[in-house]
């Protein structure tokens, strides 16, 4: 999911989310990885 924020998930098509936790960026699919 790295650097895919705003792009569709390759599995389900849901938009990839980006969250910043501390100094790190976390890219994840809200549907597949919820």
C-alpha positions, 0 to 999 in steps of 0.5 A: 500500500506504500505511496498509494494514498487516494488510489484504489485498493488492488483487492477491493477498489476502496480508496487507500487511506493515509494516517500519520502516527508520530513521524511515520506514515501509515497507508491502509485500506479501510475495507480490507484492513479494518 
